[in-house]
Amino acid sequence: MTILGLTGDEAVAYAVKQGKVDIVAAYPITPQTIMVERFSKYVADGEVHTGYVCVESEHSALSACVGASLTGARVFTATASQGLALMHEMLYIASGLRCPIVMGVANRALSAPINIHGDHSDMMGSRDSGWVQIYAENAQESYDWTLMAFKIAEDESVQLPVSVNLDGFIISHCMEGVDVLEDSVVDEFLQSRKPLFTVDPEKPITVGALCFTDYYFEFKRQQVEAMLNVRGVLDKVCKEYRGIACRDYGVLETFGMEDAEAAVICLGSTAGTAREVARRLRAQGKKVGVVKLWLYRPFPTDEVRAALRHVKALAVFDRAISFGAPYGALCSDVVSALHTLEESPQIFNVVYGLGGRDIQPSDIELVFNEALETAKTGIVKEPTMFLGVRD
């Protein structure tokens, strides 16, 4: 392996370069732009033989990707925030037509008011669009998951689009040392796509036909079954990747959960800070732990239950708001997963970091202490805590 200094966006672009992608169609938007900008340089310099399609909008970008994917091509796109919102119609079409597209998303707040910084509002607004959702903690994970995403998406039992999410600016623009694999190793790991069906004028098939009450439900059920298949495929791909990269991945990662009485669960870059705070508190004798989800859709219910089965209190971190709902999206999923446990933990929601507002170690320590108090008393003081917001 070679260590390169790469931002999160550059790490994604480098993985796509090594992935022998046939078509990239994208439209620039902060903080994603560097992904496709850097890849366009690879194309211009002749380092890849990818067809690069310049389009007039994100809706058009994903439309082009759908068409290319249906011909059997390996396809990538990238977006963020309002761009993802503009794609919304096509997100459902990509998943409904079973197009194994991979998309890098540099997560960013949604307008209004306009904001270019990172939170999870964009992808949480698209969480039920039928895409597999993976969240990276840093640039290294962004690189690794992008390579694995192609193999997961293109598996014959899945055939679904995959989004690799990285926190805007915090990951997308911060440079780290990234261990990249040799091209020959990636070639062996990620061989050419073998599509099940292709659009071919010589062998015509019907794609995207009008479907009424007689069959529409059956198509949606098939998507459900494909999502159920993701877990087994992801485990297989992660095991194979471990063999070539010596890095362990799965649906989630835990720290200190073997004896934790209070824990937090979160997505993305926050996990690293939470882990460091938990390490310090454990040195003080406080039994705290952290669960980081890599896989958000399909939601890993069994693994979440197993990780949290002995915890007395749990804080669920949401970097987005589900307006009018009892909890944020992640918290709602966690509550659904845990409510049938014989001794379910006391759960409260922590909404934080909206619009890119920084979260300090002291903020997370405050949450841990609140969770420890909840574990001791069995009483949740406030179901939803708005962390770091001005009154």
ChimeraX attribute file (.defattr): number of C-alpha atoms within 10 A of each C-alpha:
attribute: neighborCount
match mode: 1-to-1
recipient: residues
	/A:1	12
	/A:2	9
	/A:3	11
	/A:4	13
	/A:5	14
	/A:6	22
	/A:7	26
	/A:8	33
	/A:9	32
	/A:10	25
	/A:11	30
	/A:12	32
	/A:13	27
	/A:14	20
	/A:15	23
	/A:16	26
	/A:17	21
	/A:18	20
	/A:19	25
	/A:20	20
	/A:21	20
	/A:22	20
	/A:23	20
	/A:24	26
	/A:25	24
	/A:26	29
	/A:27	22
	/A:28	20
	/A:29	21
	/A:30	19
	/A:31	25
	/A:32	28
	/A:33	18
	/A:34	22
	/A:35	28
	/A:36	27
	/A:37	17
	/A:38	18
	/A:39	24
	/A:40	21
	/A:41	12
	/A:42	17
	/A:43	16
	/A:44	13
	/A:45	10
	/A:46	10
	/A:47	12
	/A:48	19
	/A:49	15
	/A:50	20
	/A:51	14
	/A:52	17
	/A:53	16
	/A:54	15
	/A:55	16
	/A:56	11
	/A:57	17
	/A:58	26
	/A:59	20
	/A:60	19
	/A:61	24
	/A:62	32
	/A:63	20
	/A:64	20
	/A:65	26
	/A:66	25
	/A:67	15
	/A:68	22
	/A:69	24
	/A:70	23
	/A:71	14
	/A:72	19
	/A:73	22
	/A:74	26
	/A:75	31
	/A:76	31
	/A:77	23
	/A:78	31
	/A:79	32
	/A:80	31
	/A:81	29
	/A:82	19
	/A:83	24
	/A:84	25
	/A:85	19
	/A:86	17
	/A:87	20
	/A:88	17
	/A:89	14
	/A:90	21
	/A:91	22
	/A:92	17
	/A:93	17
	/A:94	24
	/A:95	22
	/A:96	19
	/A:97	18
	/A:98	23
	/A:99	28
	/A:100	34
	/A:101	28
	/A:102	30
	/A:103	25
	/A:104	25
	/A:105	29
	/A:106	34
	/A:107	34
	/A:108	31
	/A:109	26
	/A:110	26
	/A:111	13
	/A:112	6
	/A:113	7
	/A:114	10
	/A:115	15
	/A:116	20
	/A:117	22
	/A:118	29
	/A:119	31
	/A:120	28
	/A:121	23
	/A:122	24
	/A:123	24
	/A:124	21
	/A:125	18
	/A:126	17
	/A:127	16
	/A:128	13
	/A:129	18
	/A:130	24
	/A:131	27
	/A:132	26
	/A:133	22
	/A:134	25
	/A:135	25
	/A:136	26
	/A:137	22
	/A:138	25
	/A:139	29
	/A:140	20
	/A:141	23
	/A:142	28
	/A:143	27
	/A:144	23
	/A:145	25
	/A:146	28
	/A:147	24
	/A:148	21
	/A:149	23
	/A:150	25
	/A:151	25
	/A:152	30
	/A:153	25
	/A:154	24
	/A:155	20
	/A:156	16
	/A:157	16
	/A:158	25
	/A:159	24
	/A:160	26
	/A:161	29
	/A:162	26
	/A:163	25
	/A:164	27
	/A:165	29
	/A:166	33
	/A:167	27
	/A:168	29
	/A:169	22
	/A:170	25
	/A:171	26
	/A:172	30
	/A:173	19
	/A:174	16
	/A:175	18
	/A:176	17
	/A:177	14
	/A:178	22
	/A:179	19
	/A:180	19
	/A:181	18
	/A:182	11
	/A:183	15
	/A:184	10
	/A:185	13
	/A:186	18
	/A:187	14
	/A:188	10
	/A:189	17
	/A:190	16
	/A:191	12
	/A:192	16
	/A:193	18
	/A:194	13
	/A:195	18
	/A:196	11
	/A:197	10
	/A:198	17
	/A:199	16
	/A:200	11
	/A:201	7
	/A:202	6
	/A:203	7
	/A:204	9
	/A:205	10
	/A:206	6
	/A:207	10
	/A:208	8
	/A:209	6
	/A:210	7
	/A:211	10
	/A:212	8
	/A:213	7
	/A:214	7
	/A:215	10
	/A:216	11
	/A:217	11
	/A:218	11
	/A:219	12
	/A:220	14
	/A:221	11
	/A:222	14
	/A:223	20
	/A:224	13
	/A:225	12
	/A:226	19
	/A:227	20
	/A:228	17
	/A:229	18
	/A:230	21
	/A:231	19
	/A:232	12
	/A:233	18
	/A:234	21
	/A:235	15
	/A:236	14
	/A:237	18
	/A:238	21
	/A:239	16
	/A:240	14
	/A:241	20
	/A:242	13
	/A:243	10
	/A:244	14
	/A:245	15
	/A:246	10
	/A:247	12
	/A:248	11
	/A:249	18
	/A:250	15
	/A:251	20
	/A:252	17
	/A:253	16
	/A:254	16
	/A:255	18
	/A:256	17
	/A:257	20
	/A:258	14
	/A:259	11
	/A:260	20
	/A:261	23
	/A:262	31
	/A:263	29
	/A:264	27
	/A:265	25
	/A:266	23
	/A:267	27
	/A:268	24
	/A:269	19
	/A:270	23
	/A:271	24
	/A:272	16
	/A:273	14
	/A:274	27
	/A:275	22
	/A:276	15
	/A:277	22
	/A:278	25
	/A:279	18
	/A:280	13
	/A:281	17
	/A:282	15
	/A:283	10
	/A:284	9
	/A:285	8
	/A:286	17
	/A:287	21
	/A:288	29
	/A:289	29
	/A:290	29
	/A:291	23
	/A:292	25
	/A:293	24
	/A:294	25
	/A:295	20
	/A:296	19
	/A:297	21
	/A:298	21
	/A:299	21
	/A:300	19
	/A:301	14
	/A:302	10
	/A:303	15
	/A:304	19
	/A:305	17
	/A:306	11
	/A:307	17
	/A:308	28
	/A:309	16
	/A:310	18
	/A:311	22
	/A:312	22
	/A:313	29
	/A:314	30
	/A:315	27
	/A:316	28
	/A:317	27
	/A:318	27
	/A:319	26
	/A:320	24
	/A:321	19
	/A:322	16
	/A:323	9
	/A:324	7
	/A:325	9
	/A:326	12
	/A:327	21
	/A:328	23
	/A:329	22
	/A:330	23
	/A:331	24
	/A:332	16
	/A:333	16
	/A:334	21
	/A:335	17
	/A:336	11
	/A:337	18
	/A:338	20
	/A:339	12
	/A:340	10
	/A:341	13
	/A:342	8
	/A:343	12
	/A:344	19
	/A:345	24
	/A:346	20
	/A:347	27
	/A:348	25
	/A:349	24
	/A:350	26
	/A:351	22
	/A:352	22
	/A:353	24
	/A:354	25
	/A:355	22
	/A:356	21
	/A:357	15
	/A:358	14
	/A:359	16
	/A:360	14
	/A:361	16
	/A:362	10
	/A:363	15
	/A:364	22
	/A:365	16
	/A:366	12
	/A:367	24
	/A:368	27
	/A:369	15
	/A:370	19
	/A:371	28
	/A:372	23
	/A:373	16
	/A:374	23
	/A:375	21
	/A:376	13
	/A:377	12
	/A:378	15
	/A:379	13
	/A:380	16
	/A:381	12
	/A:382	11
	/A:383	13
	/A:384	19
	/A:385	17
	/A:386	14
	/A:387	19
	/A:388	15
	/A:389	11
	/A:390	5
	/A:391	3
